[in-house]
Amino acid sequence: MQTAAPLPAASVVAFAEKFIPIFHAAVDTQQIIANVNALVNTERFNSFDHFHRTTRTLVDAYQLAGAQTEIYTAPTGGSQGSGKWIVPEATDLRSGTVDIIAPIEKRLIDYQANPWQLIMWGNGTDEKGLVGDLTVIDTEERLSRLPANWLRGKIVLSRLDPRAYRARFYEKGAAAIIFDPLVTDRPDATAWVRFGWGGNPLRDAVARPVGFVLSANEGDALRALAVQHGKLTLRVKADIRRYVGSHDVISGIVPGRDDPQSEIWALAHSCEPGALDNSSGVAVCIEIARMLNTLIAAGKIPPPRRSIRLVNGFECYGFFHYFENHPRFQSPLAGVDIDIVGAHPDVCKNNLRWYATVPSSAGFVNEVGDRFIQAAMQLDDAGYVYTRRPFLSTEDTLIGDPKYGFPCPWITNHPIAGYHSSADTPDHLWPRGLALTVTSMAAYLYYLADAGTPEAIELAEWDTQTTIGRMQALTGNTDEIASQRRFIKAQHDASIERAMRFVWNGNRANLLSRFAEFSQAVDDVPTPVHADGQVSQSASPPPAAPEVIDEESQRLLKCIPVRRAPLAITVENIFPPLDEAMSAIRKWGHYWADGNRTVSQVLELARIEWKQPVTVAKFLGFIRGMQTLGFLDLLDPDIAITQDRLVADLKSLGLQAGMDVMVHSSLSKLGPVIGGGATVVAALLEVLGPGGTLLAPAFTQSRGVTFN
């Protein structure tokens, strides 16, 4: 097996040469920009009633693109304190104004004229509004010195961070706050502000001031007026209606020809007011559907073997709710996040970035996407400088959960000028950049949707070659290299497991043997040594002082965390003081838990991934919190059931090699099995051997669907 610099899979190279030019020629950038404008017209109001208008806009656009459409309606509300990504309530923003009424008369804010000026998740007022004198508080020091309720009856102007200081102002009695945060290099832009992402955090959910936003220049002008007149009296009004409602997740689907229930996903969030963030990503999804369907109808490409699902909805809250609650026979095989794309080079400083999927998931998708982006840039680089980057959570990319989700890299022009502000307008779009994004991501989605057994083997071999190269390049002391090898091996295992899901047909025994060879090749990589025979050394910093670990912590480190709920948590929906323990560790810290690794092993992998000395105390606090929230259980390895024990028990029941066996079982009745259901299946197959047959009822009769 080749161990030099790995060559890309031959099928990826051939696909790029054949289809990238076809895809690029078929992109309609004018239609993309038209769809962006249509989305901005509804989403800029940042209100749930307008979000439902976006639903109609998207459905119409996908239908015009020839895609099948589905609407999943997610109700607001849910289990408070559960850590789940729920939107507690819908909010309609109808109107909002701020006026100086003395000693001069001047309108400062009008939501209908500039929807960015009213803050979601704040309170409303009655029809008369609130009247109060303006007080400027721009420093934490001054705010801290104020006695309780000192701000009662006053209207505050502040450049402090709205989300960080909302509750602090409210505690001091402020009922209405005008924020004027500076948008970098855009002092005339109005920042986009929410008091929370899906709602006010539970820690201080009752702190609901009426919230408004001015641009930095408008805020400075208001401060100057206050100095000039000595005192300003303002009236604020806000018609904000909170209610039990819903938000939608819209899918445009290019159906698969052979296995439509097996899917590759693209995520692009809606429900945000910017053109680049993220109407551009949604419009790119629509164009991918239109372009592929047009080429399929013209006979230039066949329908893909599997379905391509392009998913748009409320960032995280829509996607995660849909993923967890919509019934499907299996999780998607792979996907991509399309967020802030098609920016003019001047707006993004020429940057085009491809961020890797979460490290605990299959890494071969990073290579596939990289090759297609580079191939598309050979036709037109759009003026971008392209770089690959390690994983960076956009929250949406946390759907890369290796147990429940799918590997999900991220393509983006972020960071952009005017980010999260009224400066994020359609004139920042770049047709050549949009065409590049559509071309490369359509290729990524279509290739994976159409991949079969030869492609699965190629991808596994490609990942194996890359893994061997990484292992051979390791430096450090003996312990460091051993840890790094375990980390790299864990990543390779995730890739091999995922690549096997792309297998379409073939002799099962031969295929299992082939994939086992890839794993063995990685195991066989020798530890790198110098010419003098010594293990390679690195200039690593001296280790931190060892922690004092008590007996209970030692016991927990030996336990095996078993995942019970999908995806990551949001601290926003956790009551104090548990939220503090959960926020001390990155919210995907449990993704390395595969049902076989101990807490200690999961911690080791997390430390290597994050390149940080995560303390045992903090990590165990996170693990205990995940257990409290029901996201995982902890198995005591001394009483857990192993595969060897299952094999012995099955043989004692009379099962023998070569039998034909039908199994209907309850995993919970077996007890705590290390590795879960996969271990039970592996034990059954080990007993029956290659000459036996294992059958299990699929129970599809209620839906009348036949599937593999």
Residue pairs with C-beta under 8 A, 6 or more apart in sequence:
1 461
1 464
1 465
1 468
1 517
1 521
2 465
3 465
3 468
3 469
3 472
4 469
5 469
6 462
6 465
6 466
6 469
7 462
7 465
8 367
8 371
8 462
9 368
9 455
9 458
9 459
9 461
9 462
10 458
11 447
11 451
11 454
11 455
11 458
12 367
12 368
12 371
12 372
12 447
12 458
13 371
15 443
15 447
16 371
16 372
16 375
16 443
17 375
19 301
19 443
19 446
20 372
20 375
20 376
20 379
20 439
20 440
20 443
21 379
22 295
22 300
22 301
23 291
23 295
23 376
23 438
23 439
23 442
23 443
24 376
24 379
24 380
24 435
24 439
26 291
26 294
26 295
27 287
27 291
27 434
27 435
27 438
27 439
28 287
28 290
28 291
29 431
29 432
29 434
29 435
30 431
31 287
31 290
32 280
32 283
32 284
32 286
32 287
32 342
32 429
32 431
32 434
32 438
33 283
33 426
33 429
33 431
33 434
35 61
35 279
35 282
35 283
35 286
35 287
36 275
36 279
36 280
36 283
36 426
36 429
37 426
38 57
38 61
39 54
39 57
39 58
39 270
39 279
39 282
39 283
40 273
40 274
40 275
40 279
40 425
40 426
42 50
42 51
42 53
42 54
42 57
43 50
43 51
43 54
43 270
43 271
43 272
43 273
43 279
44 115
44 116
44 273
45 93
45 115
45 273
46 93
46 115
46 116
46 118
46 120
46 192
46 194
46 272
46 273
47 91
47 92
47 93
47 94
47 115
47 120
48 90
48 91
48 92
48 245
48 247
49 92
51 247
51 248
51 270
51 271
51 314
52 248
54 270
54 271
55 71
55 248
55 250
58 250
58 252
58 270
58 282
58 286
58 312
59 69
59 71
59 250
61 286
62 68
62 69
62 250
62 252
62 286
62 289
62 310
63 69
64 290
65 252
65 286
65 287
65 289
65 290
65 293
66 289
66 290
66 293
66 294
66 297
67 252
67 253
67 254
67 289
67 290
67 293
67 310
68 252
68 253
68 254
68 255
69 250
69 251
69 252
69 253
70 250
70 251
70 253
71 248
71 249
71 250
71 251
72 248
72 249
72 250
72 251
72 313
72 322
72 326
73 246
73 247
73 248
73 249
74 87
74 246
74 247
74 248
74 249
74 313
74 314
74 317
74 318
74 321
74 322
74 325
75 244
75 245
75 246
76 86
76 87
76 88
76 89
76 90
76 244
76 245
76 246
76 247
77 86
77 87
77 88
77 89
77 244
78 84
78 86
78 87
78 88
79 86
80 88
80 202
80 573
80 575
81 202
81 573
81 574
81 575
82 573
82 574
82 629
82 630
83 569
83 570
83 571
83 573
83 574
83 582
83 629
83 631
84 320
84 324
84 569
84 570
84 573
85 198
85 316
85 317
85 320
85 321
85 567
85 570
85 573
86 198
86 199
86 317
86 321
86 573
87 198
87 199
87 247
87 314
87 317
88 198
88 199
88 205
89 199
89 242
89 243
89 244
89 245
90 242
90 243
90 244
90 245
90 246
90 247
91 120
91 121
91 240
91 241
91 242
92 240
92 241
92 243
93 111
93 115
93 118
93 120
93 239
93 240
94 239
94 240
94 241
95 111
95 112
95 237
95 238
95 239
96 109
96 110
96 111
96 117
96 118
96 212
96 236
96 237
96 238
96 239
96 240
97 107
97 109
97 110
97 111
97 129
97 236
97 237
97 238
98 107
98 108
98 109
98 178
98 212
98 234
98 235
98 236
98 237
99 105
99 106
99 107
99 108
99 234
99 235
100 106
100 107
100 108
100 225
100 232
100 233
100 234
101 131
101 233
101 234
101 235
102 232
102 233
103 229
103 231
103 232
103 233
104 225
104 229
106 225
108 178
108 214
108 218
108 222
108 234
109 117
109 118
109 178
109 212
109 214
110 117
111 117
111 118
111 238
114 190
114 422
115 273
116 190
116 191
116 192
116 213
116 273
116 421
116 422
117 190
117 212
117 213
117 214
118 211
118 212
118 213
118 238
118 240
119 162
119 179
119 193
119 194
119 195
119 211
119 212
119 213
120 194
120 195
121 194
121 195
121 196
121 199
121 200
121 208
122 195
122 208
122 209
122 210
122 211
122 238
122 240
123 175
123 208
123 209
123 210
123 238
123 240
124 210
124 238
124 239
124 240
124 241
125 176
125 210
125 236
125 237
125 238
125 239
127 237
128 237
129 235
129 236
129 237
129 238
130 155
130 175
130 176
130 210
130 235
130 236
130 237
131 233
131 234
131 235
132 153
132 154
132 155
132 175
132 176
132 233
132 234
133 153
133 154
133 155
133 231
133 232
133 233
133 234
134 154
134 155
134 156
134 157
134 222
134 226
134 231
134 232
134 233
134 234
135 151
135 154
135 155
135 156
135 157
136 156
136 157
136 158
136 223
136 226
137 143
137 146
137 156
137 157
137 158
137 160
137 169
138 158
138 159
138 160
139 160
140 160
140 165
143 160
143 165
143 168
143 169
143 172
146 172
147 172
148 171
148 172
148 173
149 172
149 173
150 172
150 173
151 169
151 172
151 173
151 174
152 173
152 174
152 175
153 173
153 175
154 173
154 174
155 174
155 175
155 176
155 177
155 178
155 234
155 236
156 169
156 174
156 176
156 177
156 178
157 177
157 178
157 180
157 214
157 219
157 222
157 223
157 226
158 165
158 169
158 177
158 178
158 179
158 180
159 179
159 180
159 181
159 182
159 216
159 219
160 179
161 181
162 177
162 179
162 181
162 193
162 195
162 211
162 213
163 193
163 194
163 195
163 196
166 177
166 195
166 200
166 204
166 207
166 209
166 211
167 203
167 204
167 207
169 177
169 209
170 204
170 207
170 208
170 209
171 207
174 209
175 209
175 210
176 209
176 210
176 211
176 212
176 236
177 209
177 210
177 211
177 212
178 211
178 212
178 213
178 214
178 219
178 222
179 191
179 193
179 211
179 212
179 213
179 214
180 213
180 214
180 215
180 216
180 218
180 219
180 220
180 222
181 191
181 193
181 213
181 216
182 216
183 189
183 190
183 191
183 215
183 216
183 418
183 419
183 420
183 421
183 423
184 417
184 419
185 417
185 418
186 417
186 418
186 421
186 423
187 215
187 216
187 217
188 215
188 216
188 217
188 218
188 423
189 215
189 418
189 421
189 422
189 423
190 213
190 214
190 215
190 218
190 421
190 422
191 213
191 215
191 420
191 421
192 213
192 272
192 273
192 274
192 420
192 421
192 422
192 424
193 211
193 213
195 208
195 211
196 572
197 315
197 316
197 317
197 570
197 572
198 314
198 316
198 317
198 570
198 572
198 573
199 205
199 572
200 207
200 208
201 571
201 572
201 573
201 579
202 572
202 573
202 574
202 575
202 576
202 579
203 575
203 576
203 579
210 236
210 238
212 236
212 238
214 222
215 422
222 232
225 232
226 232
247 271
247 313
247 314
247 317
247 318
248 313
248 318
249 311
249 312
249 313
249 314
249 318
249 319
249 321
249 322
250 270
250 311
250 312
250 313
251 309
251 310
251 311
251 312
252 285
252 286
252 289
252 309
252 310
252 312
253 289
253 307
253 308
253 309
253 310
254 289
254 292
254 293
254 296
254 303
254 304
254 307
254 308
254 310
254 449
255 303
255 307
256 262
256 263
256 303
256 304
256 305
256 306
256 307
256 308
256 449
257 302
257 303
257 304
257 305
258 305
258 306
259 305
259 306
259 307
259 707
259 708
260 306
260 307
261 307
261 328
261 329
261 330
261 705
261 707
262 306
262 307
262 330
262 333
263 306
263 307
263 308
263 309
263 328
263 332
263 333
263 449
264 306
264 307
264 308
264 309
264 332
264 333
264 334
264 335
264 445
264 448
264 449
265 308
265 309
265 310
265 311
265 332
265 334
265 335
265 336
265 406
265 408
266 285
266 288
266 308
266 309
266 310
266 311
266 335
266 336
266 337
266 338
266 441
266 445
267 311
267 312
267 319
267 335
267 336
267 337
267 338
267 339
267 396
267 399
267 408
268 278
268 281
268 282
268 284
268 285
268 310
268 311
268 312
268 337
268 338
268 339
269 278
269 281
269 282
269 312
269 313
269 314
269 315
269 316
269 318
269 319
269 339
269 396
270 278
270 279
270 282
270 312
270 313
270 314
271 313
271 314
271 315
271 318
272 278
272 279
272 315
273 424
274 419
274 420
274 421
274 424
275 424
275 425
275 426
275 428
275 429
276 340
276 341
276 342
276 343
276 347
276 413
276 416
276 424
276 428
276 429
277 339
277 340
277 414
277 416
277 419
277 420
277 424
278 315
278 339
278 340
279 426
280 340
280 341
280 342
280 343
280 429
280 434
281 338
281 339
281 340
281 341
282 312
283 434
284 338
284 341
284 342
284 434
284 437
284 438
284 441
285 310
285 311
285 312
285 338
286 310
287 434
287 438
288 308
288 310
288 438
288 441
288 442
288 445
289 308
289 310
291 438
291 442
292 301
292 308
292 442
292 446
295 301
296 302
296 303
301 446
302 450
304 446
304 449
304 450
305 449
305 450
305 451
305 452
305 504
306 333
306 448
306 449
306 450
307 449
308 445
308 446
308 449
309 332
311 319
311 322
313 319
313 322
315 395
315 396
316 395
316 396
316 398
316 570
319 396
319 399
320 399
320 567
323 399
323 404
323 405
323 566
323 567
324 566
324 567
329 705
329 707
331 404
331 405
331 406
332 405
332 406
333 406
333 448
333 498
333 501
333 502
334 362
334 365
334 406
334 407
334 408
334 448
334 498
335 399
335 406
335 407
335 408
336 365
336 369
336 408
336 409
336 410
336 411
336 441
336 444
336 445
337 394
337 396
337 397
337 408
337 409
337 410
337 411
338 410
338 411
338 437
338 441
339 394
339 396
339 410
339 411
339 412
339 414
340 412
340 413
340 414
340 416
341 411
341 412
341 413
341 433
341 434
341 437
342 413
342 429
342 430
342 431
342 433
342 434
342 437
343 413
343 416
343 428
343 429
343 430
343 433
344 428
344 429
344 430
344 433
345 382
345 383
345 384
345 430
345 433
346 417
347 413
347 416
347 417
347 418
347 428
347 430
348 384
348 413
348 414
348 415
348 416
348 417
349 415
350 383
350 384
350 385
351 384
351 385
351 387
351 413
351 414
351 415
352 373
352 382
352 384
352 385
352 386
352 387
352 411
352 412
352 413
352 433
352 436
353 386
353 387
353 388
353 389
353 410
353 411
353 412
353 413
353 414
354 366
354 369
354 370
354 373
354 386
354 387
354 388
354 389
354 409
354 410
354 411
355 389
355 390
355 391
355 392
355 397
355 409
355 410
355 411
355 412
356 363
356 366
356 388
356 389
356 390
356 391
356 409
357 363
357 365
357 366
357 391
357 397
357 400
357 407
357 408
357 409
358 391
358 393
358 397
358 398
358 400
358 401
358 402
358 407
358 408
358 588
358 591
359 390
359 391
359 491
359 609
360 400
360 402
360 490
360 491
360 494
360 588
360 591
360 592
360 605
360 609
361 400
361 401
361 402
361 405
361 406
361 407
361 408
361 494
361 498
361 591
362 402
362 407
362 463
362 494
362 495
362 497
362 498
362 499
363 407
363 463
363 466
363 491
363 494
363 495
364 459
364 460
364 462
364 463
364 495
364 498
364 499
365 407
365 408
365 409
365 444
365 448
366 388
366 409
367 462
367 463
367 466
368 444
368 447
368 448
368 459
369 409
369 411
369 440
369 441
369 444
370 388
372 440
372 441
372 443
372 444
372 447
373 386
373 411
373 436
373 440
374 386
375 440
375 443
376 436
376 439
376 440
376 443
377 384
377 386
377 436
377 440
379 439
380 432
380 435
380 436
381 436
382 430
382 432
382 433
382 435
382 436
383 430
383 432
383 433
384 413
384 433
384 436
391 397
392 410
393 586
393 587
393 588
394 410
396 408
396 410
397 408
397 409
397 410
398 405
398 567
398 568
398 587
398 588
399 405
399 406
399 408
399 567
400 406
400 407
400 408
401 566
401 567
401 568
401 588
401 591
402 494
402 498
402 591
402 594
403 563
403 566
403 591
403 593
403 594
404 563
404 566
404 567
405 566
405 567
407 498
411 437
411 440
411 441
413 433
416 424
416 428
417 423
417 428
418 424
418 425
418 428
447 455
448 502
451 459
451 502
452 502
452 503
452 504
452 505
453 502
453 503
453 504
453 505
453 506
453 511
455 502
456 499
456 500
456 501
456 502
456 503
456 504
457 499
457 511
457 514
457 515
459 495
459 499
459 502
460 495
460 496
460 499
460 500
460 515
460 518
461 518
463 492
463 495
463 496
463 499
463 518
464 492
464 496
464 518
464 521
464 522
467 488
467 489
467 491
467 492
467 495
467 522
468 521
468 522
468 525
470 488
471 485
471 488
471 522
471 525
471 528
472 525
472 528
473 528
474 481
474 484
474 485
474 527
474 528
474 536
475 481
475 528
475 536
475 537
475 538
476 484
476 536
476 537
476 538
476 540
477 535
477 537
477 538
477 540
478 535
480 538
480 540
481 527
481 528
481 535
481 536
483 604
483 608
484 608
485 525
485 527
486 601
486 604
486 605
487 604
487 605
487 608
487 609
488 522
489 522
489 523
490 592
490 605
492 518
492 519
492 522
493 519
496 515
496 518
496 519
499 515
500 511
500 515
503 511
509 690
527 535
528 535
528 536
529 535
529 536
530 536
544 613
547 615
547 616
547 617
549 557
549 616
553 616
553 617
553 620
556 599
556 620
556 623
556 624
556 634
557 598
557 599
557 600
557 603
557 616
557 620
558 598
558 599
558 600
558 637
559 598
559 599
559 634
559 635
559 636
559 637
560 595
560 596
560 597
560 598
560 599
560 634
560 635
560 637
560 640
560 674
561 590
561 593
561 597
561 599
561 602
561 623
561 626
561 632
561 633
561 634
561 635
562 593
562 595
562 632
562 633
562 634
562 635
562 672
562 676
563 590
563 593
563 595
563 631
563 632
564 630
564 631
564 632
564 633
565 629
565 630
565 631
565 632
568 587
568 588
568 591
569 582
569 587
569 626
569 629
569 631
570 587
571 579
571 582
571 583
571 587
574 582
574 625
574 629
578 625
578 628
578 629
581 618
581 621
581 622
581 624
581 625
582 622
582 625
582 626
584 618
584 621
584 622
585 606
585 614
585 618
585 619
585 621
585 622
586 606
586 610
589 602
589 606
589 619
589 622
590 602
590 622
590 623
590 626
590 631
590 632
592 601
592 602
592 605
592 606
592 609
593 602
593 632
594 675
595 674
595 675
595 676
595 678
595 679
596 674
596 675
597 605
598 637
599 619
599 620
599 623
599 634
603 614
603 616
603 619
606 614
606 619
607 613
607 614
623 632
623 634
626 632
627 633
627 634
635 672
635 674
636 672
637 674
639 672
640 671
640 672
640 673
640 674
641 670
641 671
641 672
641 673
641 674
642 674
642 679
643 674
643 675
643 679
643 682
643 683
643 686
646 670
646 673
646 679
646 680
646 683
647 683
647 686
647 687
650 683
650 684
650 687
651 687
655 661
655 684
655 687
655 688
656 687
657 687
657 688
657 689
657 691
657 692
658 688
658 689
658 691
658 692
659 688
659 692
659 693
660 692
660 693
660 695
661 684
661 688
661 692
661 693
661 694
661 695
662 695
662 696
662 697
663 684
663 694
663 695
663 696
664 696
664 697
665 680
667 673
667 676
667 677
667 680
670 680
673 679
673 680
675 682
681 694
684 694
685 692
685 694
688 694
698 707
700 706
700 707
